[in-house]
């Protein structure tokens, strides 16, 4: 979670933040929600991170890996994510 806060603080509102979304949803009861997307914050990240947030304007479709450009407002558990652009959608 701290990684998400750090990265959100580093992005600018104009360019947004890049999220790479895993093609499958997973359980994440630790965050108090039933399902989470799994994301990477850069192509060089080796591990997927649970992402217990909704991205306004984005409809996840199982089986596709996405590269999303998102705007972030707020911090921590109160952060709001909004879709700026789907940069890629690849069937996996």
N, C-alpha and C positions, 0 to 999 in steps of 0.2 A: 504494500500500500504506500509506503514511503517513496518508493520509486515513482509511482504515478504522480505523487504530489510534486516531486522534484522536476519531473519532465513537464508537467503542466505549467509550472512556474517559468520554465525556460522557453516555452513556445511563445510566439508573438500572435496576436489576434489576427493579423493579416494573412499569415501563411498557415495557421492552425497547427495541429499536431497529427503526425502520421500514426495510425493504428493498423497493424496487420492482424486480421481476424482469422482464427482457426476455423476449419470447415465444420466442426462439431461443437455443439453446446455441451456443457458438463454441469454436474451438480455442484453447488457451493453453499451448503447450509451454514458454513462458518460465517458467511456474510449476512445471514438472515434472509436470504432469497433462495428460491428453489433452483434456478438455473443461472448460469453465467456464461458469457462469451469468454473465450481464451484469446489473449492478445499478446503481440510483441510490439514494442515501441520503436523498433528499428529492425531493418533487415538483418543486421549483424547479431541481434539477440539470439541466444541459443535456446532459451527456455520460454515456454508459454506462461503467461501470468493470468490468473483469474481476474475477470473484469466485471464486477457486480453492478455496473451502471447501465442505464439505457442510453442509446444515442438517438436523440430526437431526429426524426426524418429518415431513419435507417430501418429497413425491414430485412432481418437476417434470413437467408435461405440456406437450409442444411445442405452440406456437400460442396459449398463454394468457399474458397479462401478469398478474402477481400483485403484491399488496401484502401483505407478510409482516411480522408483528411477531415479532422473535426475541430470545432471551436470549443474551448473550455471556459466556463464561467464558474467562479467560486473555487473552493479548495476542499480537500478531504472528502468526507462522506457527503458533504453538501454540494459537491461539484456537479455541474450540469454540462452534458456533452451534446453538441448539435452537429449534424452532418453538414459539411461544406461541399464535399465531392467524393464520389466513389472513383478512385484512381484506377482500380482494377478489380475484376471479378473472375476468378479462375476455378473451373470445375476440378475437384480433387477426388 
